[in-house]
Every structure is written in C-alpha cells, then in structure tokens.
C-alpha cells in the first residue's frame, strides 16, 4: 500500500488536501480504487520523521513550518529512510525551490498556494495519479519487493504482504475461486486461483495449500503436520510428504552459520 503523508501548517489546507487524496483514491481514471491511504496528516515535522520507516510513501509537504525544521528537512529524512518515496511541495514560498534541487530531494512537483483553488485541485489530482503510476511500476519491477508477496485481489490492483510474515495460502473449501492468506497477524480472503500463483518461494504441500517453508516452526513427519506457531498448523498430504522432507533437509544442509 502507498502511504500518503500530509504535512501542512494550515489546518484548513491540510483537510482540503486530505479530501482530494481520499476522493481521488476512489474516483480516478481507472476502473478500480487506488491501493493507497492517508497514513499521516500533521503539522508537526518531528512526528513525520519519527514515524517514517522503509515503506512506500507519497508525501505532500508544506515547506515553511513553525520551528527550526522545514518541509525540505522532512523530505530529506523521508528520502534517507524509504526506498520508494514520491514528494511534492505545496507552499506559498517559491524561493525555496532552489534548495530542493541543491539538496537532491527531487520532488516531482512544486505547487504554489498562490494559485487559484481550481488550479491547485487539478494539479493535485494529476500528481496523485502520477505518484500512483510510479508506485505501481515500482511494485511490479523493483527487486526490493522480492521480500513481499504480491497478490491481486481485483484485476489491475496489486497489494502486498511481508513475505517473512506469510505462513500459507489456501483455497477456501466450498467457495469457488476464493483464497485465504494466513500469516502473522494476517487473515486475508480474496478472489483468486491457487494454480495461478507463480511465486517459486512457496511450496505446495497438499491439493489446496501453498506454504512459506521459511516460516515453519516445527514439522512432524509422523503427524504429517507443519506448525507455524502454537496455534496455526496445516496437514501435509501423503503424496507431498517426501517432497517436503527432502526440501527441509536441503534447506538445513545449505544453511550458512
């Protein structure tokens, strides 16, 4: 998911920007809603700096803020912490533009608050669309997302979960073309087919289940059961028992200590 940050000194402007983002998420030039949300709206630059980590962000930043930290400083911190971040500045102070260039922040737009409200609205919508296109391209092409499991709940809409938190994916019994993703604090159901999942990191252990072997906590060959934690387990079919046993032995032998 693309997380939107709104850092704005003026409460009215902040609410206005949030409304545009929320509306554009639902109503846009595609047939689906964008996989994005307003993650943080604040006038405190320190709050942004403290909360940002290596996730995916679209930051809409005011530059002139109360205190010693500017929106440019915040943008610099976002760039340092996040591998993917698209940034635009919405500000009344055009003279700050050279500083964004010299500090290599590389915003893709710079909107003046002095423009007419209709012009600002149109620019923001265009920027939201552009940021989301860049995000989709990044998700589809960037190697960083190999540590994510990408799934498509709706055609053309891609979402992701941390691969290390994923336990297994199963076809839901008595529900046609419905899958369930189960993991650490994860329960997701969506429309899909197990046979169309091509992630080679997953291993099929029965007719209706793919597992993440790296998440196995314990495997009982006698019980034919894989345990992911104290409460979550799945059964291995007789046909897949040797495959899983050999796979885990190979993984153990190839482990680097």
C-alpha positions as a Python dict, from the first residue, in 0.01 Angstrom:
ca = {
    (1, 'X'): (0, 0, 0),
    (2, 'X'): (115, 353, -81),
    (3, 'X'): (104, 562, 237),
    (4, 'X'): (23, 930, 196),
    (5, 'X'): (181, 1186, 428),
    (6, 'X'): (31, 1534, 451),
    (7, 'X'): (250, 1782, 639),
    (8, 'X'): (74, 2117, 642),
    (9, 'X'): (82, 2413, 879),
    (10, 'X'): (-268, 2533, 792),
    (11, 'X'): (-548, 2308, 922),
    (12, 'X'): (-791, 2413, 650),
    (13, 'X'): (-535, 2341, 378),
    (14, 'X'): (-450, 2005, 538),
    (15, 'X'): (-815, 1895, 545),
    (16, 'X'): (-863, 2017, 189),
    (17, 'X'): (-565, 1814, 64),
    (18, 'X'): (-679, 1506, 254),
    (19, 'X'): (-1023, 1529, 94),
    (20, 'X'): (-870, 1546, -253),
    (21, 'X'): (-649, 1243, -186),
    (22, 'X'): (-939, 1042, -42),
    (23, 'X'): (-1170, 1128, -332),
    (24, 'X'): (-902, 1057, -593),
    (25, 'X'): (-829, 721, -433),
    (26, 'X'): (-1188, 617, -500),
    (27, 'X'): (-1269, 817, -815),
    (28, 'X'): (-996, 824, -1077),
    (29, 'X'): (-929, 744, -1442),
    (30, 'X'): (-910, 369, -1378),
    (31, 'X'): (-1189, 123, -1301),
    (32, 'X'): (-1054, 46, -952),
    (33, 'X'): (-972, 236, -635),
    (34, 'X'): (-606, 309, -571),
    (35, 'X'): (-421, 95, -318),
    (36, 'X'): (-328, 397, -109),
    (37, 'X'): (-447, 581, 202),
    (38, 'X'): (-380, 894, 404),
    (39, 'X'): (-147, 746, 661),
    (40, 'X'): (-49, 1063, 845),
    (41, 'X'): (-183, 1418, 848),
    (42, 'X'): (6, 1652, 1080),
    (43, 'X'): (162, 1995, 1122),
    (44, 'X'): (449, 1851, 1327),
    (45, 'X'): (760, 1767, 1120),
    (46, 'X'): (910, 1571, 1408),
    (47, 'X'): (611, 1336, 1403),
    (48, 'X'): (677, 1255, 1039),
    (49, 'X'): (1048, 1197, 1098),
    (50, 'X'): (981, 966, 1394),
    (51, 'X'): (715, 755, 1222),
    (52, 'X'): (863, 712, 875),
    (53, 'X'): (1049, 388, 807),
    (54, 'X'): (1139, 186, 498),
    (55, 'X'): (791, 172, 347),
    (56, 'X'): (633, 331, 41),
    (57, 'X'): (525, 695, 67),
    (58, 'X'): (367, 978, -126),
    (59, 'X'): (449, 1292, 70),
    (60, 'X'): (266, 1624, 24),
    (61, 'X'): (470, 1873, 222),
    (62, 'X'): (447, 2237, 321),
    (63, 'X'): (791, 2393, 338),
    (64, 'X'): (756, 2681, 583),
    (65, 'X'): (663, 2533, 921),
    (66, 'X'): (671, 2659, 1277),
    (67, 'X'): (1005, 2583, 1437),
    (68, 'X'): (1351, 2506, 1307),
    (69, 'X'): (1262, 2211, 1084),
    (70, 'X'): (1136, 2282, 734),
    (71, 'X'): (947, 2065, 491),
    (72, 'X'): (1272, 2032, 297),
    (73, 'X'): (1438, 1880, 605),
    (74, 'X'): (1150, 1635, 637),
    (75, 'X'): (1173, 1541, 269),
    (76, 'X'): (1541, 1471, 315),
    (77, 'X'): (1465, 1234, 605),
    (78, 'X'): (1196, 1054, 407),
    (79, 'X'): (1440, 1006, 119),
    (80, 'X'): (1702, 867, 360),
    (81, 'X'): (1467, 614, 523),
    (82, 'X'): (1246, 499, 239),
    (83, 'X'): (1349, 326, -81),
    (84, 'X'): (1035, 448, -258),
    (85, 'X'): (907, 799, -192),
    (86, 'X'): (739, 1048, -423),
    (87, 'X'): (735, 1403, -292),
    (88, 'X'): (558, 1723, -386),
    (89, 'X'): (570, 2059, -213),
    (90, 'X'): (261, 2277, -167),
    (91, 'X'): (382, 2613, -43),
    (92, 'X'): (348, 2989, -67),
    (93, 'X'): (726, 3032, -84),
    (94, 'X'): (856, 2979, -436),
    (95, 'X'): (1205, 3097, -339),
    (96, 'X'): (1268, 2764, -164),
    (97, 'X'): (1270, 2572, -492),
    (98, 'X'): (1649, 2602, -549),
    (99, 'X'): (1712, 2443, -208),
    (100, 'X'): (1515, 2132, -303),
    (101, 'X'): (1740, 2096, -607),
    (102, 'X'): (2069, 2158, -426),
    (103, 'X'): (1982, 1903, -157),
    (104, 'X'): (1887, 1642, -419),
    (105, 'X'): (1539, 1584, -284),
    (106, 'X'): (1398, 1560, -637),
    (107, 'X'): (1031, 1647, -583),
    (108, 'X'): (827, 1581, -893),
    (109, 'X'): (606, 1887, -844),
    (110, 'X'): (601, 2220, -667),
    (111, 'X'): (255, 2375, -623),
    (112, 'X'): (208, 2736, -525),
    (113, 'X'): (-60, 2821, -269),
    (114, 'X'): (-99, 3147, -453),
    (115, 'X'): (-267, 2972, -746),
    (116, 'X'): (-643, 2963, -782),
    (117, 'X'): (-810, 2686, -585),
    (118, 'X'): (-929, 2515, -904),
    (119, 'X'): (-575, 2509, -1037),
    (120, 'X'): (-439, 2357, -712),
    (121, 'X'): (-710, 2090, -716),
    (122, 'X'): (-635, 1991, -1074),
    (123, 'X'): (-260, 1978, -1009),
    (124, 'X'): (-303, 1763, -700),
    (125, 'X'): (-522, 1515, -886),
    (126, 'X'): (-265, 1489, -1165),
    (127, 'X'): (14, 1444, -910),
    (128, 'X'): (-178, 1174, -722),
    (129, 'X'): (-229, 984, -1048),
    (130, 'X'): (137, 1019, -1141),
    (131, 'X'): (258, 912, -796),
    (132, 'X'): (39, 605, -808),
    (133, 'X'): (157, 507, -1156),
    (134, 'X'): (518, 533, -1038),
    (135, 'X'): (433, 326, -731),
    (136, 'X'): (270, 52, -942),
    (137, 'X'): (573, 40, -1170),
    (138, 'X'): (798, 14, -866),
    (139, 'X'): (597, -271, -715),
    (140, 'X'): (599, -459, -1045),
    (141, 'X'): (965, -410, -1134),
    (142, 'X'): (1178, -332, -831),
    (143, 'X'): (1388, -605, -670),
    (144, 'X'): (1315, -462, -324),
    (145, 'X'): (970, -615, -344),
    (146, 'X'): (1108, -967, -367),
    (147, 'X'): (1070, -975, 11),
    (148, 'X'): (698, -915, -39),
    (149, 'X'): (426, -1147, -156),
    (150, 'X'): (227, -964, -422),
    (151, 'X'): (-135, -1059, -483),
    (152, 'X'): (-410, -915, -698),
    (153, 'X'): (-749, -905, -520),
    (154, 'X'): (-900, -715, -812),
    (155, 'X'): (-770, -718, -1166),
    (156, 'X'): (-523, -433, -1206),
    (157, 'X'): (-493, -369, -830),
    (158, 'X'): (-183, -515, -665),
    (159, 'X'): (-135, -549, -291),
    (160, 'X'): (140, -696, -82),
    (161, 'X'): (227, -859, 250),
    (162, 'X'): (569, -908, 405),
    (163, 'X'): (691, -1249, 289),
    (164, 'X'): (852, -1323, 625),
    (165, 'X'): (510, -1283, 792),
    (166, 'X'): (335, -1516, 547),
    (167, 'X'): (254, -1871, 666),
    (168, 'X'): (42, -2020, 391),
    (169, 'X'): (-218, -1962, 120),
    (170, 'X'): (-513, -2196, 85),
    (171, 'X'): (-811, -2246, -138),
    (172, 'X'): (-1120, -2197, 77),
    (173, 'X'): (-1333, -2511, 93),
    (174, 'X'): (-1677, -2488, -72),
    (175, 'X'): (-1603, -2140, -206),
    (176, 'X'): (-1527, -2122, -575),
    (177, 'X'): (-1208, -1932, -661),
    (178, 'X'): (-1163, -1790, -313),
    (179, 'X'): (-820, -1787, -146),
    (180, 'X'): (-715, -1717, 210),
    (181, 'X'): (-376, -1574, 306),
    (182, 'X'): (-275, -1668, 661),
    (183, 'X'): (26, -1531, 844),
    (184, 'X'): (150, -1349, 1147),
    (185, 'X'): (-145, -1120, 1229),
    (186, 'X'): (-267, -1174, 872),
    (187, 'X'): (-606, -1308, 758),
    (188, 'X'): (-698, -1202, 405),
    (189, 'X'): (-958, -1351, 172),
    (190, 'X'): (-971, -1261, -195),
    (191, 'X'): (-1085, -1385, -535),
    (192, 'X'): (-815, -1595, -698),
    (193, 'X'): (-692, -1937, -804),
    (194, 'X'): (-412, -2131, -634),
    (195, 'X'): (-287, -2267, -965),
    (196, 'X'): (-218, -1917, -1094),
    (197, 'X'): (20, -1826, -809),
    (198, 'X'): (368, -1849, -959),
    (199, 'X'): (584, -1742, -664),
    (200, 'X'): (863, -2004, -659),
    (201, 'X'): (935, -1942, -290),
    (202, 'X'): (609, -2114, -198),
    (203, 'X'): (578, -2491, -170),
    (204, 'X'): (262, -2693, -232),
    (205, 'X'): (203, -2945, 49),
    (206, 'X'): (-144, -3063, -44),
    (207, 'X'): (-400, -3005, -318),
    (208, 'X'): (-529, -2681, -168),
    (209, 'X'): (-234, -2526, 21),
    (210, 'X'): (88, -2342, -58),
    (211, 'X'): (323, -2272, 233),
    (212, 'X'): (615, -2044, 304),
    (213, 'X'): (876, -2301, 419),
    (214, 'X'): (1085, -2028, 582),
    (215, 'X'): (805, -1968, 833),
    (216, 'X'): (788, -2329, 956),
    (217, 'X'): (847, -2352, 1330),
    (218, 'X'): (820, -2730, 1354),
    (219, 'X'): (746, -3023, 1123),
    (220, 'X'): (617, -3359, 1245),
    (221, 'X'): (661, -3623, 978),
    (222, 'X'): (473, -3876, 1188),
    (223, 'X'): (172, -3646, 1223),
    (224, 'X'): (217, -3509, 870),
    (225, 'X'): (176, -3163, 1017),
    (226, 'X'): (356, -2833, 969),
    (227, 'X'): (341, -2594, 1263),
    (228, 'X'): (390, -2220, 1215),
    (229, 'X'): (322, -2122, 1574),
    (230, 'X'): (146, -2272, 1876),
    (231, 'X'): (-198, -2233, 1719),
    (232, 'X'): (-155, -2246, 1342),
    (233, 'X'): (-75, -2565, 1154),
    (234, 'X'): (-156, -2739, 824),
    (235, 'X'): (-161, -3103, 715),
    (236, 'X'): (76, -3243, 454),
    (237, 'X'): (-67, -3493, 206),
    (238, 'X'): (94, -3837, 177),
    (239, 'X'): (199, -3757, -179),
    (240, 'X'): (385, -3440, -72),
    (241, 'X'): (543, -3581, 244),
    (242, 'X'): (873, -3686, 84),
    (243, 'X'): (893, -3363, -117),
    (244, 'X'): (863, -3151, 195),
    (245, 'X'): (1102, -3369, 396),
    (246, 'X'): (1369, -3352, 125),
    (247, 'X'): (1315, -2979, 81),
    (248, 'X'): (1362, -2907, 452),
    (249, 'X'): (1669, -3131, 470),
    (250, 'X'): (1825, -2949, 174),
    (251, 'X'): (1742, -2615, 329),
    (252, 'X'): (1904, -2722, 657),
    (253, 'X'): (2217, -2854, 482),
    (254, 'X'): (2258, -2535, 281),
    (255, 'X'): (2212, -2306, 580),
    (256, 'X'): (2509, -2078, 650),
    (257, 'X'): (2613, -2050, 1014),
}
